[in-house]
Amino acid sequence: MKISQKGLYALQAMMMLARHYNQGAIRIRDIAYEEGLPEKFLELILLELKNARIVESVRGAKGGYQLRRAPSEIRLSEIIRLIDGPLAPFGDAEQLRSLIDRDLEHRALYQVFLEVRNAAAKILEHTTLADIVRPKFTKTGKRTGKKKTERASIIPMVVHGNVHKGTDE
């Protein structure tokens, strides 16, 4: 799945806001510092999230950003779609269905791509910020019913684009 650097930054910022849910607004500078994100880029990301009514800004001395809804009501798919577009690693579902109907020789291949796309979309649709802030996963990746008390680390992932130049492929 292709997630841009901007998408990754958005998810990291949203995780921090989720960890501090109901604790008041957090300044952009504090989010940037704690998450190791570029402040100016983060401003643009948070503005986009604000315009989508996922976060809200608070003015004043105790101002900053906070979630508009509970972390359990914000799905990863919503954030990724807003920042990076469709969730599909192989194109959107309609495009794949069209290829399945038109290209009989490669129908089975496109069907596999559609199944991969649907599986990825399902996982992201059913995973909320609350799920990843208070993970229910063990070190083997299997779900458990127990809460982990230590803070989750970010799992390395492939992010397409040139991080140093700030552009995506």
C-alpha positions in Angstrom: 0.0 0.0 0.0 1.3 3.4 -0.9 1.3 5.9 2.0 3.0 9.2 1.4 5.3 10.9 3.9 2.5 13.5 4.4 0.1 10.6 5.2 2.5 9.1 7.7 3.0 12.5 9.4 -0.8 13.0 9.5 -1.2 9.6 11.2 1.6 10.3 13.7 0.0 13.7 14.6 -3.4 12.1 15.0 -2.0 9.4 17.2 -0.6 12.1 19.5 -3.9 14.0 19.6 -5.6 10.7 20.4 -3.2 10.0 23.3 -4.1 13.4 24.7 -7.8 13.3 23.9 -10.0 15.2 26.5 -6.8 16.9 27.9 -7.2 20.2 26.0 -5.7 21.5 22.8 -2.0 20.9 21.9 0.2 23.5 20.1 1.5 22.6 16.7 5.1 23.2 18.1 4.5 20.6 20.8 3.1 18.0 18.3 6.0 18.7 15.9 8.6 18.4 18.7 7.2 15.3 20.4 6.6 13.4 17.1 9.7 14.7 15.3 7.8 16.3 12.5 8.5 19.4 10.5 6.4 22.2 12.0 5.5 24.1 8.8 4.5 20.9 7.0 2.5 19.9 10.1 0.6 23.2 10.0 -0.6 22.4 6.4 -1.6 18.8 7.4 -3.6 20.0 10.5 -5.3 22.6 8.4 -6.4 19.9 6.0 -7.6 17.8 8.8 -9.5 20.8 10.3 -11.2 21.6 7.0 -12.3 17.9 6.9 -13.7 18.4 10.4 -11.6 15.7 12.0 -9.7 18.1 14.3 -10.5 21.5 15.6 -8.4 24.5 16.5 -8.6 26.4 19.7 -7.4 30.0 20.0 -5.7 31.7 22.8 -2.9 31.0 25.3 -4.1 27.4 25.7 -4.8 27.0 22.0 -3.7 24.4 19.6 -5.4 21.4 18.0 -7.6 18.7 19.4 -9.7 15.9 18.0 -13.4 16.7 17.2 -14.5 13.2 17.9 -13.4 10.4 20.2 -10.4 8.4 18.9 -12.6 5.3 18.7 -14.7 7.2 16.1 -11.9 8.1 13.7 -10.9 5.3 11.3 -7.4 5.1 9.8 -9.1 4.9 6.3 -10.7 8.3 6.8 -7.3 9.9 7.5 -5.5 8.1 4.7 -8.2 8.8 2.1 -8.2 12.5 3.0 -4.4 12.9 2.8 -3.4 10.3 0.1 -6.6 9.5 -1.8 -7.9 6.0 -2.4 -6.7 3.2 -0.2 -6.1 0.9 -3.1 -2.5 -0.2 -3.7 -3.5 -1.3 -7.3 -6.0 1.4 -8.2 -9.5 1.9 -7.0 -12.1 -0.8 -6.9 -14.1 0.4 -9.9 -11.0 0.5 -12.0 -10.1 -3.1 -11.1 -13.7 -4.3 -11.7 -13.6 -2.7 -15.1 -10.3 -4.5 -15.9 -11.8 -7.8 -14.7 -14.7 -7.4 -17.1 -12.6 -6.2 -20.1 -9.4 -8.1 -20.0 -10.4 -11.8 -20.0 -6.9 -13.1 -20.4 -5.7 -11.4 -17.2 -9.0 -11.6 -15.3 -7.6 -13.9 -12.5 -4.7 -11.5 -11.9 -7.0 -8.4 -11.5 -9.3 -10.5 -9.3 -6.3 -11.1 -6.9 -5.5 -7.4 -6.9 -9.1 -6.6 -6.1 -9.0 -9.1 -3.2 -5.8 -7.5 -1.9 -7.3 -4.1 -2.2 -10.5 -5.1 -0.4 -8.5 -6.8 2.4 -6.4 -3.7 3.0 -9.4 -1.4 2.9 -11.3 -3.7 5.3 -8.4 -3.6 7.9 -8.1 0.2 7.6 -11.9 0.7 7.8 -12.0 -1.4 11.0 -9.0 0.1 12.7 -9.5 3.3 14.7 -7.0 5.7 16.3 -8.0 4.2 19.7 -6.9 0.8 18.4 -3.4 1.9 17.6 -2.9 4.2 20.5 -3.9 1.4 22.9 -2.8 -1.5 20.8 -4.3 -5.0 21.3 -1.4 -6.7 19.6 1.3 -8.9 21.0 4.9 -9.0 19.6 3.8 -11.8 17.2 1.2 -9.5 15.7 -1.8 -11.5 17.1 -4.6 -9.7 18.9 -5.1 -10.1 22.6 -7.7 -8.7 25.0 -5.1 -7.2 27.3 -4.1 -3.6 27.3 -0.4 -2.8 26.9 0.8 -0.2 29.4 4.0 0.8 27.5 3.8 3.2 24.6 3.7 1.6 21.2 6.6 2.2 18.8 6.0 3.0 15.2 6.5 0.1 12.9 8.8 0.8 9.9 7.0 0.8 6.6 7.7 1.5 3.0 6.8 5.1 2.2 7.1 6.0 -1.5 8.8 9.3 -2.4 11.9 11.1 -1.7 11.9 12.2 1.9 14.9 14.5 1.5 13.4 16.5 -1.3 9.8 16.5 0.2 8.2 15.1 -3.0 6.3 11.9 -3.7 6.8 9.7 -6.7 
